[in-house]
Amino acid sequence: MKLGESIFDISYLVLVISLGLRLIFEDNRQAKLFAIMAMILGIGDSFHLIPRVISHLSPGGLEANVSALSWGKFVTSITMTIFYILYYYFYRNQSKDYDNKKKFLVYILATIRILFTLMPQNNWGSANESYAWGIYRNIPFLILGIFLIIWSYREKEKPGLKNMWWLILLSFAFYIPVVLFADKYPAIGALMMPKTIAYLFIVILGYKYFTKEFNKSSILALSITLAILGIFAGAFSRKFTKYYGFFDPTYLKLVHTHILTLGFLTLLGVYLIVRNYDDEKIIEISKAYHTYIIGFTIFIVTMILKGIYTIVSDGKETISLSAISGISGLGHTLLTIGIIWLMYKIFKLEKENLLLRRK
């Protein structure tokens, strides 16, 4: 369970932040709005999920990280509210529903939610968070969610809104039992995983809506995205190892170089080769390309996991290392298949181009 949740949490953060950053490069104001929405979701959730991963990988467990987990929940409570404000603007622009009374209602409910979250009675940072204030701050949040579900459902035939209403509905359906009963029945906290999956699908559907088709620009945009993520990974590694006073070798220090080489430079090379291909030929490399990206993602997620584990485990085997190696091996296998397949496809297309030029 510890390993599974840790892999899930890191995968979720990597995907949501990456997809959001990638959308920034779309030449569309709505795409950029959705990109900011996704990145706020991912960055905000990281304040809560990274302490959870650390807790699962370290000997002290959740009890040793109570303060970090609590403050992470505090940050997430605010960023989730901002996420839904931005979602409202996405809904507003897609549906052309410019009713300012709805906008006023969204701001009122969001403001009340944030004010309740800021109240000292919540006891943030302690092991004794207020159960009552946990309910108080979630009442306006729930009302906001209900309105967004109803409005999105009514406009579900509008572009980009088709499945949003039921994903928001699912997210709240899984979230509310946790708020009400997790203190008494801790197992109910597991519902946060399907809630998180609902948010992931909101981001994926938005990403698919705005990117639509695979083309040469998609390769360049992802290459630039990975360059930025590689730089960020290097900064995270330095700060994380410094915080824990850990200066020995760790996979975390290798993440940024692997993202820059296997991600940024490799995709930039592919783009430079195929940039003069027509769209039909680009589609021919799509399956191989996406196989490579899936393998690359799994490989990077396991590297991050192993890196954090080395730093926080204090030399104790808190999770199954063989299981991590098995998942990493799967990613490496897909990565290898993908790059060989991709190079083979490009080689065939280059031969075809050469024959055409000779004619």
N, C-alpha and C positions, 0 to 999 in steps of 0.2 A: 504493500500500500504506500509506504514512504517513497519508494523508488518510482512507482507509477505516478503518484501525484507530483513528484519533483520534475519528472520528464514532461508531464502534462503542463505544469506551470511555466517551465522555461520555453517549451514549444509555443505555448499561447503568446507569451510576451514577444518572442522572436517574430512570430508570424504577424501579429497585430501591428507592432511598431514598424516592421519591414514593409508591409502592405500599405500602411499609412504614408510612410516616407516615399515609397514608390509612386503613390498617387500625386504627390507634389509636382511631379514632372509632366502631368497631363495638362494640356493647354485648355483648361476648362475651370472656370471659377468655382463651380459646384464640386468638381473633383478635389480642388484644393481645400474647400470647406470640409469635405468628407475626410480628407487626409488629416487635417488638424484634429478633427473629431476622433479618428482612429488612434492617432499618436497620443492625445490626451488620455484616452482610454488605457492604452498600453503603459504609458509612463506612470500614470496614476496607480494602476493596478500593481506595478512593479514594487511600489512602496510596501504593499502588503504581501505580495507573493514571494518576493526574494527572501524576506525574513522567514516565511514558511519553508522555503527550500532549505535555507540555512538550518532551521530547526530540525528538519527531517534528516539532514546529513550530519548533524553534530551530536555528540553524546548527551548534551543537556536537554535536547528535545525542545518541545514547545514551551515548557516551564522556564527554561533559561533565556527565552527571548520574548517574554511577555510584553515588555515595554515597547520593543520594536514592532511587534505585531499589532499592538494597540494603536500606536501612532500611525502605522501603515493603514489601518482601518480608517483613521481620522482623515488622512490624505485622500484615500480612495472615496470616502463619503462625499468630499468636495468635488473631486474630479469627475465622479460619476454624474453629479448634478450638472456640471458644465457640459459633459458629454450629451446629456439630454436637451440642454438648451441649444446646443449646436445641431442636434438631430432635429429639433423643431424647425430650425432655419432650413435644413435640408428638405424636410417635409413641406414647408411653406413655399419654397422655390419650385419643387417638383410638382406640387398640386395646384400652384397658383392661388392658394387660399391665403389671401392677404388680410384676413380679418384681424385688425389690431387688438380686438378684445381678447383673442386667443393669445396673442403675444404678451399682452399685459398679464393674463392669468399665468402663463408660463413663468414670467419673471417674478411674480408675487410668490408662487409656490416654491420656486428655486431659492428665492431670498430667505423665505421662512426656513426651508430645509438647511441652508448654510448657517443661518443664525443659530438654529437649534444645535447644529453640529459644533459650533464654536463655544457653546455654553460650558463653563467649567464643571457643571453638575454631571457631565458625561464621564468624568474621571478618566480621561485619556491618559495613557501611559502606565496605568496600574493594572493589577490583576482583578480589580473589582470595578469594572466598568458598570455604569448604571443601566440596569435592565429597563427601567421605566423610561429613561431618556433615549435609550435605543429605540423604543417604540415611538416616542414623541417625534424624533427627528425623521423617522421613516413614514409617518402619516402623510406629510405634504409630498414626500417623494413618491409614495404609492398613488396618491391622487393625481400627481403629474403624469405618472406612468399610465394610469387608466385613461386620462384624456388623450395622450399620445397614441395609445392603442386604438381608441375609438376613431380618432381623426384619421389615422393611417389606414384603418379598415375601410372607412368610407371612401378613401381615395386610392384603394389598392390597385386599381386599374391604371393609375398614372405611372409613367416611367420611373423605375427605380424603387417604387413603393410596394410592389406586389406582395412580397413575403415579410415585410418589415413588421407588420402588426402582430403576427403570431410569434415572431421571434422575441419581440418585446414582452408579449404576454407570457411566453415560457420563462423568460428571465425573471419576471416578477413572481411567477407561480413557484419557481424553485427558491427564490430569495426570501419571500415572506415567512415560510415555515422556519427558516434558519433564524430569522430575527425573533420569532415568537417562542421557539422551542429548543434551540440549540443549547442554551444554558442548562436546561434540565436533561435533555437527551442529546449528548454530544454527537452521536452517530448521524443526526440530521444535518450536521455541518457538511456532510458529503454531497448534499444537494448543491453546494456552491460550484461543483465541477460541471454539472449540466447547465447551470446558470451561465458559467463562463463560456461554455460551448455555444450557447445562444448568442452571446456577444461576439464571439469569433465569427459566427456565420453572418451576423449583421455586417461586419467588416468585409468578409469575403464576397457577399452579394453586392455590396457597394463597389468593391474593387472590380468585380466582373462587369458590373453595369457601366463603369466609366472606361475600362480598358477595352472591353468588347472583343477585339480581334488581335491575334498575335501577328506582329510585323517586326521589321528590323529595328524600328524605334523602341520597341519593347525590350529588345536585348540591350541597347545602349542605356536606356533608362534604368534597367535593373543593375547594369554594371556600375553606373554612377551611384545608385542607391547603396550597393555593397561597398563602394569606396568610402562612403560616409559612415556606414555601419562598422567597417573595419577600423576607422579612426576612433569611433566611439568605443569599440571593444578594447582597443589599446588603453584608452583613458580609464575605462572601468577596471581593467586588470590592474593598472598601477594604483588606483585609489583603493581597491578592495584588498590587495596584498599589503599595502602600506597600513591600512586600518587594522589588519590582523597581525601586523609585524611578521609577515611570512615572506622570506626572500629566497627560498629554495625553488628549484624548477617546478613548474606546474603547467598543466594543459591550458589554464586560463591565460597564461602569458603567450601561448601560441595561437589563440583564437584569432587575434587581429591579423596576424601574418597569413593564416589560412584563408580568412575572408578576403584579404587583399589579393592573394595569389590565385586561389581556386575560384574566387568569386569575381572581383573587379577585373583583374588582368586577363583571366581566361575568357570572360564574356566580352571584354573589350576586343580581344583578339578575334573572337567569333564574329563580332559586329564588323570589324574591319575587313574580314574576308567576304561577308555576305551583303555588305551595304549596297552593292550594285545589283543584287538579285531582284527580280520582280516578286510581287507578293505571293504568287502561286508557288514559287520555289521556296520561299521562306516558310510557307505552311508545311512543306515536306520535311523540314527538320524539327517541327514542333514537338512531336512525341519524344524524340531523342533528347531535345533540349530540356523538356520538362522532367524527364527521368533523371537527368543530371542534376537539376535544381532540387528535386525531392531528396535524392541521395546526399547532396551537399547540405541541405537543411538538417537532415537527421544527424549527419556527421558533426556539424557545428554545435547542435543542441547537446549531443553527448560529450563533446569537448568542454563545453561550458559546465556541464554537470560534473564531469570528472575533475575539472579545475577547482570548482567550489568545494567539492568533497575533500580534495587533498588539503585544502587550506583549513577547513572548519572541523574535520573529523578527529583532529588531535591524535592521528595514528591508529584510531580504532575503526574496525570494520562495521560501520553503522548501517550499510546497505550491501547488497550483493554486487561485488565487483565483476563477477563473471556475467551477470545479467547486463550490466552496462556495456561490457565488452561485446556481448552478443548483439546488442542494439547498434552499437558503433560499427560493428562488422557489417550489419545489414546496410547501414548508410554508406559505408565504404564500397560495398558491392554495387549498390545502385549508382553511386558516383562513377565507378569504373565502367560499368555497362553504359551509362549515359554518355561519358566522354568518348568512348570507343565508337559507339553508335553514331554520335554527333559528327565525329571526324570522318567516319565512313560515308555518311550522308553528304557532307560537304565535299568530300573527295569525288563522289559520283557526280554531283552538280558541277564541279569544276571541270571534270572530263567532258560533260555534256556541253558546257560553254566553249571549251576548246574546240570540240568538233564543229560547233556552229560557226565559230570564227573562221575555221579552215574552209568551210563551204562558202 
